[in-house]
Amino acid sequence: MASPTLHRGIVFRAEHDSTFESWGSEEPRAKFCVVFNAEPAIGDADVHYFMCTSKVARLRETPSLHSDILFLEAGAYACFSLETAIDFRTLYVVPLPKLISHRMKIVGELTPADVRRCEEIVATARVLEGRAKKLLGLR
């Protein structure tokens, strides 16, 4: 697979396991993710991204988290057949070759309007560290 160029708003799916920092499960799982690099990632560059989840009930039941989450309606994008939340509380920084070796596949791209909505949430997110916002060019 040739190394793709990943820019802010690209949606990809890759298997995550215990070799990923902040991965809290013993079991590997394929996860949907949204690229959020300030500059496009290519070659050996790090990819900065946020994970998505279709398990939105717990997030919906915790209003204090809503400032750090973007909820997308089911079917808003072909890759999200269920209601999906982009969780901006944890920024993942992983080298592109590692993602490729974990079966990374580009599955979609957010609209410019949704990228702007994401940027607004990240810039004001309560839980995300200031250094992560700075790394993304949003502080």
C-alpha positions in Angstrom: 0.0 0.0 0.0 1.4 3.4 -1.0 1.5 5.8 1.9 -1.6 8.1 1.8 -1.6 11.8 2.6 -3.9 12.4 5.5 -5.4 15.8 6.2 -7.8 17.2 8.7 -11.3 15.7 8.3 -10.3 12.3 6.7 -12.1 9.4 8.4 -10.2 6.1 8.6 -10.6 2.8 10.2 -7.7 0.9 11.8 -7.3 -1.9 14.3 -6.3 -0.7 17.7 -4.7 -2.9 20.3 -2.5 -2.8 23.5 0.4 -1.4 21.5 -1.5 1.9 21.2 -0.9 4.4 24.1 -4.2 5.1 25.9 -5.9 2.0 24.6 -7.7 0.6 27.6 -8.9 -2.8 26.3 -7.2 -6.2 26.3 -9.1 -7.0 23.0 -8.0 -5.4 19.7 -10.8 -3.7 17.8 -11.2 -1.8 14.6 -12.0 1.8 15.3 -13.2 4.7 13.2 -11.1 7.8 13.6 -10.9 11.4 12.3 -7.6 12.9 11.3 -6.9 16.3 12.8 -3.3 17.2 11.9 -2.6 20.9 11.5 -0.5 20.0 8.4 -1.1 16.9 6.2 0.6 13.7 7.4 2.6 11.8 4.8 5.4 9.2 4.9 6.6 8.6 8.4 4.8 11.5 9.9 2.6 11.2 13.0 -1.1 11.2 12.5 -3.1 13.2 15.1 -6.6 11.9 15.4 -9.7 11.5 17.6 -11.7 8.3 17.9 -15.3 7.8 17.1 -17.9 5.6 18.8 -21.4 4.4 17.9 -22.0 3.6 21.6 -23.5 7.1 22.2 -26.0 6.3 25.0 -23.5 6.8 27.9 -22.2 10.0 26.3 -25.7 11.4 25.8 -26.6 10.6 29.4 -23.6 12.7 30.6 -24.3 16.3 29.7 -21.0 17.5 31.1 -19.3 15.7 28.3 -21.3 17.3 25.5 -18.9 20.2 25.1 -16.2 17.7 24.1 -18.2 15.6 21.8 -19.7 16.0 18.3 -22.7 13.8 17.6 -23.4 12.8 14.0 -26.8 11.5 13.0 -27.0 7.9 11.7 -26.3 8.0 7.9 -24.8 11.5 7.9 -21.8 9.9 6.2 -21.7 6.6 4.4 -19.1 5.3 6.9 -21.4 6.0 9.9 -24.6 4.0 9.4 -25.4 4.4 13.2 -25.4 7.6 15.2 -21.8 8.3 15.9 -19.9 10.5 18.3 -16.5 12.0 17.7 -14.8 12.1 21.1 -12.4 15.1 21.5 -11.3 14.3 25.0 -8.2 12.3 24.0 -5.9 13.1 21.1 -4.1 10.1 19.6 -0.7 10.6 18.0 0.5 7.6 16.1 3.1 7.2 13.3 1.4 6.7 9.9 3.4 3.5 9.2 2.0 1.9 12.4 -1.6 2.7 11.3 -0.9 1.2 7.9 0.5 -1.9 9.6 -2.8 -2.1 11.6 -4.9 -2.3 8.4 -5.7 1.4 8.1 -8.3 2.1 5.5 -9.7 5.5 4.5 -13.4 5.3 4.6 -14.7 8.9 4.2 -14.1 12.6 4.8 -16.0 15.2 6.8 -17.6 18.1 5.1 -15.8 21.5 5.5 -18.7 22.6 7.7 -18.3 19.6 10.0 -14.5 20.1 10.2 -15.2 23.7 11.3 -17.7 22.4 13.9 -15.0 20.0 15.1 -12.4 22.8 15.3 -14.7 24.9 17.4 -15.3 22.0 19.8 -11.6 21.2 20.1 -10.7 24.8 20.7 -13.1 25.1 23.6 -12.9 21.5 24.9 -12.7 21.2 28.6 -10.9 17.9 29.0 -8.4 18.1 26.1 -5.0 19.4 27.2 -3.8 22.8 26.1 -0.7 21.3 24.5 -2.8 19.0 22.4 -4.8 22.1 21.2 -1.6 23.8 20.4 -0.2 20.8 18.5 -3.4 21.0 16.3 -3.0 24.8 15.8 -6.1 25.6 17.7 -4.7 27.5 20.6 
